[in-house]
């Protein structure tokens, strides 16, 4: 299973499909852990070819890149973030080898917003 890369843009949903990244106005902000979110990955597979049906809702949790300024701002003030377009590279950061009918990027139809941030919880002590 691939680890899709997540990019955001607050200025435009235009995509430069001929480069190694979607364009200068896009910021890479994290990845989707498809091993933990297999149901969401079925939605991606419908677009890239190997599936015709999906499971679950088309929603996911993004593992934010700690070096991303946008991720740090979203953690500090989720409600204060401007709406943004989201783009998913279903192949992660690996070079793409595709035919003329293949999809390189998946772009949201409308702007998205940060719903809330999640933090790792301290593990509970085992009762035994």
C-alpha positions as CSV (number, residue, x, y, z in Angstrom):
1,X,0.0,0.0,0.0
2,X,1.3,3.5,-0.8
3,X,1.5,6.3,1.7
4,X,-0.3,9.2,-0.1
5,X,1.2,12.7,0.3
6,X,-1.1,15.5,1.2
7,X,-0.7,19.1,-0.1
8,X,-2.7,22.2,0.5
9,X,-3.1,25.6,-1.2
10,X,-5.0,28.6,0.1
11,X,-4.7,30.6,-3.1
12,X,-5.7,28.3,-6.0
13,X,-6.7,24.8,-7.0
14,X,-4.6,24.9,-10.2
15,X,-2.3,22.0,-10.7
16,X,1.0,21.8,-12.7
17,X,0.6,18.2,-13.7
18,X,3.9,18.1,-15.7
19,X,6.3,18.5,-12.8
20,X,7.4,16.4,-9.8
21,X,5.1,18.4,-7.5
22,X,1.8,20.2,-8.1
23,X,3.0,23.8,-8.3
24,X,4.6,26.6,-6.3
25,X,1.5,27.6,-4.5
26,X,1.0,24.0,-3.0
27,X,2.5,23.1,0.4
28,X,3.3,19.5,1.3
29,X,1.8,19.1,4.8
30,X,1.7,15.4,5.6
31,X,0.7,11.9,4.6
32,X,-2.2,9.5,5.0
33,X,-1.3,6.3,6.9
34,X,-3.2,3.9,4.7
35,X,-2.2,0.9,6.8
36,X,-4.2,2.4,9.6
37,X,-6.9,3.8,7.3
38,X,-7.5,1.0,4.8
39,X,-11.2,2.0,4.3
40,X,-10.1,5.4,3.1
41,X,-7.5,3.9,0.8
42,X,-10.3,2.1,-1.1
43,X,-11.6,5.5,-2.2
44,X,-8.2,6.3,-3.6
45,X,-8.0,2.9,-5.4
46,X,-11.3,3.7,-7.2
47,X,-9.5,6.6,-8.9
48,X,-6.2,4.9,-9.6
49,X,-7.8,1.7,-11.1
50,X,-7.6,-1.4,-8.9
51,X,-11.1,-1.1,-7.4
52,X,-14.6,-0.4,-8.4
53,X,-16.2,-0.2,-5.0
54,X,-15.3,1.5,-1.7
55,X,-15.7,0.9,2.0
56,X,-16.4,3.4,4.7
57,X,-16.8,7.1,4.5
58,X,-14.4,9.2,2.4
59,X,-12.8,10.9,5.4
60,X,-9.3,10.6,6.8
61,X,-6.8,11.7,9.4
62,X,-3.6,13.2,8.1
63,X,-0.3,12.6,9.8
64,X,1.0,16.2,9.7
65,X,4.7,16.9,8.9
66,X,6.1,18.5,12.1
67,X,8.4,20.7,9.9
68,X,5.5,22.2,8.1
69,X,4.7,25.8,9.2
70,X,1.1,25.3,8.2
71,X,0.7,22.2,10.4
72,X,2.2,24.0,13.4
73,X,-0.2,26.9,12.9
74,X,-3.2,24.5,12.5
75,X,-2.2,22.8,15.8
76,X,-2.1,26.1,17.6
77,X,-5.3,27.6,16.2
78,X,-7.4,25.1,14.2
79,X,-10.4,27.5,13.8
80,X,-8.2,30.4,12.7
81,X,-6.9,28.7,9.5
82,X,-8.2,30.0,6.2
83,X,-10.1,27.5,4.0
84,X,-7.9,25.6,1.6
85,X,-7.9,23.3,-1.3
86,X,-6.5,19.8,-0.7
87,X,-4.6,17.7,-3.1
88,X,-3.6,14.1,-2.6
89,X,-0.8,12.4,-4.5
90,X,-2.0,8.8,-4.2
91,X,1.6,7.5,-5.0
92,X,3.2,9.4,-2.1
93,X,6.6,11.0,-2.9
94,X,7.8,8.3,-5.2
95,X,8.3,9.0,-8.9
96,X,5.2,8.2,-10.9
97,X,5.2,5.8,-13.9
98,X,1.8,6.1,-15.5
99,X,0.1,5.6,-18.7
100,X,-1.8,8.3,-20.5
101,X,-5.0,7.3,-18.7
102,X,-3.5,7.3,-15.2
103,X,-4.3,9.9,-12.5
104,X,-1.4,11.8,-11.0
105,X,-3.2,13.9,-8.3
106,X,-6.6,14.0,-6.7
107,X,-7.9,17.5,-5.9
108,X,-10.8,18.4,-3.7
109,X,-13.8,19.8,-5.5
110,X,-14.3,22.6,-2.8
111,X,-12.2,24.2,-0.2
112,X,-11.7,22.4,3.1
113,X,-11.3,23.6,6.6
114,X,-9.4,22.2,9.7
115,X,-12.0,20.5,11.9
116,X,-9.8,19.9,14.9
117,X,-6.3,18.7,15.8
118,X,-5.5,15.5,17.5
119,X,-2.7,14.9,19.9
120,X,-1.2,11.6,20.9
121,X,-2.5,10.3,24.2
122,X,-0.2,9.0,26.9
123,X,-0.4,5.2,26.9
124,X,-2.4,3.7,29.8
125,X,-0.6,1.4,32.1
126,X,-1.5,-2.2,31.6
127,X,-3.8,-3.5,34.3
128,X,-1.8,-6.7,34.8
